């Protein structure tokens, strides 16, 4: 076998090996369109999600008013609990990061099965950065007075881009 023939057979194997090696420790992406959300769990594993990835998860839709918008609007998205479970975030707190570096901390003990949601649709349409998107942490504010609090409002991060697990005492 000539060296050139050997090299042409070996090149794809080496390229595949290098790609696998280079991707170790990087974010895992589920596929689909461009990632819109990055989640890091306590072990340091990073998971990224596109709108298509989020659309494949359990969905919740509710109509509510907000202190930032006029009138009631329908918000659709994935319960935060689902995203955290998928990313392996199980204990502690999470920091919710906006595109403008705003950060809100949320104890996992206060995340309910369906509340809050990470909304990616507003009245059935994708949200742009201008419309507080592409992702917005939203509570059903009108459904219970407990969601009409300064605490919930500060955790209602729009232009959400990243979630990071934060250890607490004991974990």
Long-range contacts (C-beta under 8 A, 24 or more apart in sequence): 29-53, 30-56, 36-120, 36-134, 36-135, 36-161, 37-83, 37-118, 37-135, 37-160, 37-161, 37-162, 37-163, 38-161, 38-162, 38-163, 39-83, 39-84, 39-87, 39-89, 39-162, 39-163, 39-164, 40-87, 40-162, 40-163, 40-164, 40-165, 41-87, 41-88, 41-89, 41-165, 42-89, 42-91, 42-92, 42-165, 42-167, 42-171, 43-88, 45-87, 45-88, 47-86, 47-87, 47-88, 49-83, 51-120, 51-126, 51-134, 54-78, 54-83, 54-118, 54-120, 55-120, 57-82, 57-83, 57-86, 58-82, 60-114, 60-117, 61-121, 62-117, 62-140, 62-143, 63-142, 64-138, 64-139, 64-140, 64-141, 64-142, 64-143, 65-141, 65-142, 66-138, 66-141, 66-156, 67-141, 67-153, 68-132, 68-158, 72-142, 73-122, 73-123, 74-121, 74-122, 74-123, 74-124, 75-117, 75-119, 75-121, 75-122, 75-136, 75-138, 76-117, 76-119, 76-120, 76-121, 76-124, 77-117, 77-118, 77-119, 77-120, 77-121, 77-135, 77-136, 77-138, 78-117, 78-118, 78-120, 79-112, 79-113, 79-114, 79-115, 79-116, 79-117, 79-118, 80-106, 80-111, 80-115, 80-116, 80-117, 80-118, 80-137, 81-111, 81-112, 81-113, 81-114, 83-118, 83-163, 84-108, 84-111, 84-163, 87-163, 89-163, 89-165, 91-168, 91-171, 92-165, 92-166, 92-167, 92-168, 92-171, 93-165, 93-166, 93-168, 94-163, 94-164, 94-165, 94-166, 95-163, 95-164, 95-166, 96-137, 96-155, 96-157, 96-160, 96-162, 96-163, 97-157, 97-160, 97-161, 97-162, 97-163, 97-164, 98-157, 98-158, 98-159, 98-160, 98-161, 99-129, 99-159, 99-161, 100-159, 102-157, 104-137, 104-154, 104-155, 104-156, 104-157, 105-166, 106-155, 107-168, 115-139, 115-140, 115-147, 116-152, 116-155, 116-156, 118-160, 129-159, 132-158, 132-159, 133-158, 133-159, 134-159, 135-159, 135-160, 135-161, 136-160
